[in-house]
Structures are given as C-alpha cells and as structure tokens.
Amino acid sequence: MAVSVIVPAVNEERHVASAVVSAWDGGADEVIVVDGGSHDRTCQRAVEAGAQLVVSPPGRAVQQNHGAGEATGDVVLFLHADCLLPADAAARAEQALGDSRVVGGAFRQRIDADGWVYRLLEHGNAWRARWRQVPYGDQGLFVRRESFEAVGGFPVVPLMDDVMLSRALRRLGRLEFLEGPLVVNARRWEKQGVVRQTLRNWFLLAAWRCGVSLDRLAGFYRRHDS
C-alpha cells in the first residue's frame, strides 16, 4: 500500500521543508507540495527537500484536490505545511487501513508550545476526532484513494472543507484515530490567543450548523484574522 503525502502551501518558506522532510521520515512513498501562488521561496524550499512540486490555483481545498489528482499512491495523506508527521506515520496509516471497515483517519496532535492550555486544547481536539469522528485538516487526515474519489474529494468551499470531507467519509466507513503525535505549529494560537482562536472556531462551526452561509462566515473569518 503506497502512501502519497500532499502538502498545500502558500508563502510557507519557513516551514515547508520541515514538513516535507517529516513526510519522508514518516515513510511516505511520494511527497507532493502543491503551491497556490507563493511570492517567497516556498517552491525552492520544497524542491530542495525532495518534494514533487505542483502548481495550482489558490485555495486549500483546490490545492489538495489538485495534489491528490497528481498522486500515485493507494493512500493520500494531507499534511499542512506547518505540521510535522510522526516518524512511523505511513506504516501506522497502512496498518489502520488493513481493516476493510476503515476508510481513513488522522493523528493526535502535539501543539509546539508549552503551557497547560495547549495540553487541554490537544485533549479536546483528540476527543472530537476520536469520538465524534470529525478530524480537522491539521491532524494529518489520511484516506484510501478510492474513498476520497468516491466522495468527490474536498468540497471547494471557503471554510469547513475538512469537516465536510470527514462527514462524507464517515458514511463510507470508520475513521481511525492514531496516537501520533503530529506536531502542529502554535502560530495561529499565539497570534490570536488560545481562548479567542478556540471560541472563534466554535462560533464558526455552530453558525454553519445553524445554516449561516459559508461565504458569510468566510467574510467574518477574514475580518477577525488579525
């Protein structure tokens, strides 16, 4: 079972090489960086780290779908450019998918920052992924290629594409939650503050479930992303 790691990136010159190296160290058979229009040295860093470079229109869902279309593996694993895979990621994903009832899964996070509030956040994210079967994109979502194609890939929407994909996959089978840890850069929590970032995420998810349009929520997200 071959594993292709897809890394969407835009202006990630500081992080993308580390993500690519972690994918190779994690046992990937193929690493594809999908650039969405970087103006820095993201593309150069990705190639230097040994990734196949693919250029795509911007948008994380678009980029990830584009990368999956170029991938040759039986399994596609989506890794954000500021995340690091565990050393045995590919082998553990393959082991989980040895159960025919499992269509995909994700990894437990380790946020790269000290403090009890980050450990609490990690536990909350783990509970959501394990018991509610809704892993987010920054948890190293992996999926059988045929299952990914069967649900049409990531929906091309401004927000919630990872949640929508997880829900679609759940209708095909089980999502397995692996211990990891997958290391996540703490930059967005450090920028916004842990409480503010978490409450904003909860608000966006709750508003979406109540029927607020994703375009309207994306506007809210952009206005409050500073």
C-alpha positions in Angstrom: 0.0 0.0 0.0 1.8 3.2 -1.2 1.2 6.4 0.7 1.3 9.8 -1.0 1.7 12.9 1.2 0.1 16.1 -0.1 1.3 19.4 1.3 -0.7 22.5 0.3 1.3 25.7 0.7 1.3 29.4 0.1 4.2 31.6 1.3 5.5 28.9 3.6 9.2 29.1 3.0 9.9 28.9 6.8 8.0 25.7 7.3 7.5 23.7 4.1 10.9 22.0 4.0 10.5 20.6 7.5 7.0 19.3 6.6 8.5 17.6 3.5 11.4 16.0 5.5 8.9 14.8 8.2 6.9 13.1 5.4 9.9 11.3 4.0 11.0 10.4 7.6 7.4 9.2 8.2 7.7 6.6 5.4 6.0 8.4 2.5 6.4 6.8 -0.9 5.7 10.2 -2.5 5.6 13.8 -1.3 3.8 16.4 -3.4 3.8 20.1 -2.5 1.0 22.0 -4.1 1.8 25.7 -4.3 -1.1 28.1 -4.6 0.8 31.2 -5.8 3.6 31.8 -3.3 5.7 35.0 -3.6 8.5 33.8 -1.4 10.9 30.8 -1.7 8.3 28.1 -0.9 8.7 26.3 -4.2 12.5 26.3 -4.0 12.5 25.0 -0.4 10.0 22.3 -1.3 12.1 21.0 -4.2 15.3 21.2 -2.2 13.7 19.0 0.4 12.9 16.4 -2.2 9.2 17.1 -2.9 7.5 16.9 -6.3 6.2 20.5 -7.0 2.8 21.0 -8.4 1.3 24.5 -9.1 -2.4 25.0 -8.6 -4.9 27.8 -8.3 -5.1 29.1 -4.7 -7.4 27.7 -2.0 -6.6 24.8 0.3 -9.3 22.5 -0.9 -8.5 23.2 -4.6 -4.8 22.6 -3.9 -5.3 19.4 -2.0 -7.6 18.0 -4.7 -5.1 19.0 -7.3 -2.3 17.2 -5.4 -4.5 14.1 -5.0 -5.1 14.1 -8.7 -1.3 14.0 -9.3 -0.6 11.4 -6.6 0.1 7.8 -7.5 -0.4 6.2 -4.0 -3.2 4.0 -2.8 -3.5 6.3 0.2 -3.4 10.1 0.2 -2.4 11.8 3.4 -2.9 15.6 3.7 -0.3 17.5 5.7 -0.4 21.2 6.4 2.8 23.0 5.7 3.3 24.0 9.4 2.9 20.4 10.7 5.3 17.5 11.1 4.3 13.9 10.7 5.4 11.3 13.3 8.2 9.0 12.3 6.1 6.0 11.6 3.1 7.8 10.1 2.8 5.8 6.8 3.2 2.4 8.4 0.6 3.2 11.0 -1.8 4.5 8.4 -1.3 1.4 6.4 -1.9 -0.8 9.5 -5.1 1.0 10.3 -6.3 0.6 6.7 -5.7 -3.1 6.9 -9.2 -3.2 8.4 -11.5 -3.1 5.4 -14.1 -1.2 7.6 -11.7 1.7 7.9 -11.7 4.3 5.1 -9.3 6.8 6.6 -8.1 8.5 9.8 -6.0 11.1 11.4 -3.4 11.6 14.2 -3.3 13.0 17.7 -1.8 16.5 17.8 1.1 17.9 19.8 1.0 21.7 19.7 4.5 23.1 19.6 4.2 25.3 22.7 4.4 25.0 26.5 1.5 25.5 28.8 -1.4 23.6 30.3 -3.9 25.4 28.0 -2.3 23.8 24.9 -2.4 20.4 26.5 -6.1 21.0 27.2 -6.7 22.0 23.6 -4.9 18.9 22.4 -7.2 16.7 24.5 -10.3 18.5 23.2 -9.2 18.0 19.6 -8.4 14.4 20.3 -11.9 13.8 21.8 -13.5 15.4 18.7 -11.5 13.3 16.3 -11.9 10.0 18.1 -15.4 10.1 19.4 -17.2 12.4 17.0 -15.3 11.1 14.0 -14.5 14.6 12.7 -10.8 15.1 12.4 -9.7 18.5 11.1 -7.2 19.2 8.3 -4.3 20.0 10.7 -4.5 16.4 12.1 -2.9 14.7 9.1 -6.0 13.3 7.5 -5.4 10.2 5.5 -7.8 8.3 3.3 -8.0 5.5 0.8 -7.7 6.9 -2.7 -10.9 5.2 -3.9 -12.8 6.5 -0.9 -11.5 10.0 -1.5 -12.6 9.8 -5.1 -15.9 8.3 -4.2 -16.9 11.3 -2.1 -15.6 13.8 -4.7 -12.6 14.9 -2.7 -12.6 18.1 -0.7 -15.6 20.3 -1.4 -14.4 23.6 -2.8 -15.8 25.9 -0.2 -14.1 28.8 1.7 -14.4 27.1 5.1 -15.2 23.8 6.6 -13.9 21.7 3.7 -12.1 19.3 6.2 -15.3 18.9 8.3 -17.4 18.3 5.3 -14.9 15.7 3.9 -14.8 13.9 7.3 -18.6 13.7 7.4 -18.7 12.4 3.9 -16.1 9.7 4.6 -18.0 8.6 7.7 -20.8 7.5 5.5 -18.5 5.1 3.8 -16.8 3.6 6.9 -14.9 4.3 10.0 -12.2 6.9 10.6 -9.3 5.6 12.8 -7.6 8.0 15.2 -3.9 7.3 15.7 -1.8 8.4 18.7 0.9 10.2 16.7 1.9 12.8 17.8 1.6 15.0 14.8 3.4 18.3 15.7 1.4 21.4 14.9 3.0 24.9 14.9 1.3 27.1 17.5 1.5 30.3 15.5 -2.3 30.8 15.0 -3.0 30.4 18.7 -0.1 32.6 19.6 -1.3 35.2 17.1 -4.9 35.2 18.1 -4.7 33.9 21.7 -5.8 30.4 22.6 -9.2 31.4 24.0 -10.0 33.8 21.2 -9.0 31.3 18.5 -10.9 28.5 20.1 -14.0 30.5 20.6 -13.9 31.8 17.1 -13.6 28.2 15.8 -16.6 27.1 17.9 -18.6 30.1 16.7 -17.9 29.4 13.1 -18.8 25.7 13.4 -22.0 26.4 15.3 -23.1 29.2 12.9 -22.5 26.9 10.0 -24.6 24.1 11.6 -27.4 26.7 12.1 -27.4 27.4 8.4 -25.3 30.5 8.1 -23.7 30.6 4.6 -20.0 29.7 4.3 -19.4 32.9 2.2 -20.7 35.0 5.1 -18.7 33.0 7.6 -15.6 33.4 5.5 -16.0 37.1 5.5 -16.2 37.1 9.3 -13.1 34.9 9.4 -11.1 37.3 7.3 -12.2 40.4 9.3 -11.1 38.8 12.5 -7.9 37.1 11.3 -5.6 39.9 12.5 
